[in-house]
Amino acid sequence: MREINIGKNEENQRIDKFLRKYMAKASLSFIYKMIRKKNIKVNKKRTENHYILKEGDYIQLYLSEETIEGFIEKKEIKKIEKNFGIVYEDKNILLAEKPQGLLVHEDLKENENTLVNQVIKYLYDNKEYDPEVEKTFVPASVNRLDRNTSGIVMIGKNNETLQNLNEMIRNKEDVRKYYLTIVKGNVKDKKELKGYLIKDEKTNKVKIIDSKKQGAKEIHTIYQKIKTNGQYSLIEVEIITGRTHQIRAHLASIGHPLVGDGKYGDMKINKNFKNQFGLKHQFLHAYKIYFEQGIGNLGYLKGKSFYSNLPQKLEKIKIDLFSSSL
């Protein structure tokens, strides 16, 4: 029998979800069966799949140590160098500045050098995270940027922060996310775009449509001009929803594709920017986070804004194009 004490980073989650993380190699059907057969209890009493864990609870696993250990997936700290910046950090939250070219999460091609793995190593080195101590919790991001989009990524350093950040993001306007980009054409007015986005899994591209259909997700984008030279415009974009390729596809759908965008952009323009500036990817930078609200342990962030400067290459392009523009 093994007994697990529920701490601050494990509370407020269903027991089945906790156990699915604690014994990652066990199937959910096995966990349900063990709960039903009373081989898993809470505070030595029968429990239900949907029981919400509280700090101070004790889970009893009436299983052999060999069985339990066989189901546990060992957490590994990747030995990778830190190459992200820090916009802001405190005991709860880290606003990381992701460089262009770095994935936020692992994928089929890259399972080691990602922003999240770099952050985990950074927190481990600073003695703020220890996988040997934590039962299931792992620091995680609550927003995602494309590999070739740079800027601010929000990281929760404890479970309470992650839950509150996710709740704020679900509320859509509690946390406001702003980007800087350069697009084709003369953008004149502030506009609000709404529509639906549907993904083509074969091409990894998305399409913008006007009406809802099966598999389509609602999108909401707001943009306004900062500067224009008539041929190109520097704009600020706010995303109310955060969908895959939302900014890139939404702006391209109205005739203002991002410069450098190989998926949705103008190939002739992209070639010119590559030749003139060495730009090999979309000009898109997540430059500002504004906390409209602050929930729970993040109440102190209410009304605060955090900024990330454009990377040097993008800043040079901006100056060259708009130094004398309105």
N, C-alpha and C positions, 0 to 999 in steps of 0.2 A: 504493500500500500504506500502511495505517495500523497503527501499533503501539500497543497499550494496555497500560500497566503496571498490574498489579493491586496495590492498596494494602490497608490494613487494613479499610476499609469495603466492599471488594468480595470479600474472601476467604470461604471456606467456603460458596460457593453453586455450583450447577451452571452450567456455561458456557452452556447453552442459555437458562437463566433470566436470567443476566447479560446476554446479548446481546439478549434480548427487551426488557429495560429500556433498554439502551444504544441500540438501534435500534428504538424503540417503534413506528414505523410499518411495520416489516418483519414479514411473517408468519412464524409459527413454521416452516411448511413451507419457506420460503425459507432460513431459518437452518439447518435440518437439511440442506437440499440443499447449501449452501455448505460445511458441515462435511464432508459425505460426499464432495464433489468436491475437498476439500483447499484450498478458497479461504479457509478459516478454520483457523488452526493455533494451537497453544500452544507457546511456546518453540521455534518453527520446526519443530515435529514434528506429525504427524497427531494429531488428538484425537477424542474421542467425545462425543456429546450429553450424557452423564451425568458427564463429568469435573468433579471438584470443584476449583475454583480455589484457589490458595494465594498468600499474600502474596509478591510478588516475581516471580510469573509474568508473562510477556509474551504477549499475544494478537496475532497478526498477521492483519489483514484484507486479503486480496488482492482488493480491490474498488476502483473508482475513487472519488476524493474526492467527486465529484458524487453518486454512488450512496449513499455513506455519509451525507453531509449530508442527502440527501433522506429518509433513514430516521430521522434524529434529531429528536426532539421537543424544542423549546427550552423550558427551564424558566424560569418567570416568577415573580418575587417580587411578590405582590399588594400594592398600596399601600393597606393597611387599618390601622385603629387597633387597638391592643391593648386588649381589655376583659376579659381573663381574669386571675385572681389566681394567685399562685405559693405553693403549699403547701411545696414543697421543690425544691431544684435543686442539682445538682453537675455535673461534667464529663460524666457518662454519662446522667443521667436528669433529667427535669423532671416534677414532679407538678403539673399545671395545675388550677386551680380554675375550672371552666366555669360561666358564669352561665346561668340559665334563659333559653330563647329562642334560644340559639346552637347551630347544628349542629356536630357534631364533624367530619364529612366532607362533601364536596360531594355534592349530589344534582341531579336534573334541574331544580329550581327555583332553587337557589343554588349557584353555582360559584366564588364569590369570598370572601365574609365567613364563614369557618368557623373553628373553633378551630384546626385543624391549619394552615391558611393563616396565621392570626395568629401561631402559634408559629414557623412558618418565617420570617416577617418579623422577629419578635423575635430569633431566633437569628442571622439575617443581619445585623441592626443591631448585634448584639453581637460580630460577626465570629467566630461559632462555626459558621456554615454558609455556604458559598459555592457556588452551583450551577455556577459557571464552573470550579471546581476539582474538585468531586465528579463522578465519571463516571456513576454511577447512583443513589447513595444519596440519600435524602430523609428527614429526620426524620419519624417517624410515631407514631401512637398505637397502643396494644395493647389498649385496651378502649374501648367506645363507650357513650355515654349518649344517651337520647332527647333531642330538641331541648328539651323542657320539663322535663327532669330536670337538676338542678344538681349540682355536686360534682367529685370528683377524677377526672382522666383522666391515665393514665400515658403519657409520651412518651419514646421512645428517641432519644437524641441522636447515636448512632453505630450502625453495623450490628451490632457485637458485643453491644451492650446490647439491641437489638431482638431478636436471636436468643435471647439468654438470657431476656428477659422473656417471649417467646412460649413458650419451653420451660417456664418456671415456670407459666404460665397453663395450658398443656396438662396439667401435673401436678396441676391443679385446686386443691390445698390448699397449694401453695408460696406463692401470693399470695392473701390472703383479703380479700374486698371486702364492705364493710358499708354499709347505707343506713339512713336515718331516714325514717319515713313515719307519717302519721296515717290510720287506717282506721276504717271504720264498725264499731260493735259493741264489746262488752266482751271483749277478749282476755285469757285467764286464764293459760295455760300456755305454756311453750316447746314449739314443735312443729317437726317435720321433715317437709317435704312432698316427695313424689316423684311423678312422672307423666310424661306426654309432651305435647309442644306441637306443634301443627300450624298452619301459616300459611295464611290465605286471601289470596292475592295481589290479588284484586279489591277487598277492603275494607281491606287492610292491617291486619287484626286477626288475633289468634291464638286458638286454642281449646285448652283443656286436656282431655286424655283419659286414661283409666286404663291402657289397653293400647297396645302399639306397633302402628302401622300404617304403610303406605308413606308416606314424606314426613314422618313425625313424629320429633321429636328429644327425647331424654331430658332431663328437667329435675329439678333438686334445689335446694330452697329451705329455709332454716331461719329461723324468726322467734321473737322473744320480747318480752314486754311490758316497757316501761319505765314507763309510767303509763297509767291509764285513769280516765275520769270516769263510766264505765258506758255512756255513749252512744257515745263515741269512744275509741280507744286510740292512744297513741304507742308505736310498736314499732321494734325494731332488726331488720333483715333481712340475712341473709348469703346470697349466691348462690354455690353450688358450681359450677353451670353458668351460663353467661352468654348466654341466648337473648333474642331480640327480645321486648320487653314481658313478660318472664318474671315479674317481681315483680307487676306490675299485674294480669296475667291469673291468675296462680296464687292470689293472695290473694282476688281477686274470685270465683274458682271455689269457695272455701270460705265465702263469705258475708261476707268482710271487704274490700270494695273500698276503694281509696284515695280519700280525699276530693279532689274537684276533677278526678277522672279522667273525661274526656269520652268515652273509648272503652269502658271497662269498669266505670265507677262508677255510683253511684245519682244519677240526674238531679235528684231533689228535694233531696238533700243538697248536690249541686254548686251548685245555684241559691242555697241558703241561704248557703253559704260565699262565693259570689261577691258576694251582697248585703251580707253582714256584714263580710267581710275583703278584698273585691276579688280573691279567688283565682280565676284563670281557667285554671288548669292543675293537674295532679296535684301533691300534696304529696309530693315524693320527692327526697331529697338523698343523694348518695354521699359519706358523711361520714368514712369511715375505710378506710385500706389497711394491712394487716398483712403483713409479709414473714416468713412461716414459715421459708422457706429463702432463700438467696441463691446463685445459680449463677454461676460464672466471675467476670467482672469486677464482679459485683454481690454478691459474698460479704459485703461490709461492711454490707449492708442486713438481713442475717439477724437476726430477733428485733425489728426496729424497726417502730413504728406511726406513721402520719401522719394528721392530722385536719384536717377542713375544717368551720368553723362554719356553722350554718344561715344562709341569707340572711336579711336583716332582716325581710322580710315573713313568712317562714315561722316565724322565731323569735317574732314577735309573736303569731301564731296559736297556737303551742305554749304560750306563757305565758298567754294569755287562756283557753285550754281547760283547762290542767292545773296552774295555779299552786297550787291547793289540793287536788290529787288525789294519790293514792298510786300 
